């Protein structure tokens, strides 16, 4: 593996203070983040292109449930527009189970 592949690895373990005046002051400041302004090719991001891309993506949300006979995993394919609604349901009640994983699913025609 070449050394330049490490340039794309994000190290969240480094002790650094992220100061961004546009960052909300309450909830999000508790989490480490990396601000990206350009893609891997050095091009600036275009808002419209990112929105179109996001609309075509889905998220696979894995839920762990105790079925009485044991533990089962349920995988839900959630469209981008409904992800927050889907997650808010779990925030309001534990009756549905526990979220184990959230994975972005990119349809093959986007590649």
N, C-alpha and C positions, 0 to 999 in steps of 0.2 A: 504494500500500500504506500502511496507517495505521501510526502509530508504536506502537500498543499490540500489534501482532503481534510486535514485538521482545521483548516481555516473556516470550514463550514460548521464545526462543532461549537455549540453554545454551552459555555461553562457557567452554570448557575451557582456553583459552589464558591466562586470568588466573592470575597467581601467587597462589595462596591455599593455606593449610594447612587441611586438613579434619581436625578432631579429633572423634572419636566414640568413646566408651568401649565401645560395642557392636561396633565394627569389629574384625575379627580382626587380630592384631598382626603377622602375617608377610606372607603373599602379597598380599592385597588392598590393603594400605596403600601399595603402590608405584604404584597407579593413581589418577588423579583421579576424583572422583565428585561427584554432586549428590544430596543427601538430599531426598526428596519425602515430605511427610506428608499432603498434600491433593491432590485432583484439580483440574482446570481450573475447576470450579464452586465450589471452596472447601469441598467435603465431605471429611471424613476417610476414609481408605481403610478398607475392611472386609476382614479376612483371608479370610473364607469366599468373598466375591464375587471377590476376586483369584485365589484358588485355582481356582474354577469357570471363570473366564475363561481362565486358563492351560491348563487341561485341554482346552479346545476349540481352542486354537491349534496350529499346526504351524510348523515352520521349514523353509525351503528352503535346503539346504546345497549350495553350488556347489563342485565338485571339479574341479581341472585335472589331466588325465592326458596323458602322452605315449603315443600309441597306436603309435608306430613309424613311422607315416605322417605324423604331425604331432600337434598339440596339440588335445585335445577337452575340452569342458566337460560334466560330468555334474551334473544337478540332482536331489537327493534330497529327497523330502517326508518329514520326520522328525517324528513326534508329540512333543509336549512331554515326556512321560514317558521317552522314549528319547534325548533330545538329548545328555545327558551320556555315556551309553553309546556313542553314535555317535561323539562327539568323542574319547573315550578310545581308541577303535580307532585313530584317526589319531595319537594321542600315542604309541602303542606301536609303530607301524611306518609307514614312508614308502611301502610297497608300493602303497597305494591311491591315491596322488597327493597333491596339496596343496590345502588348503582355501583358496578364493579369496573366498568371500562367505557370510555367514549372514544370511538375511532372514526376518523373522516373516511368516507367512501367516495372515491372519485370515479364516476362512470367512465368506461373505456373510451368513449368517443371524445373525451376531453384531453386525452393524452396526445 
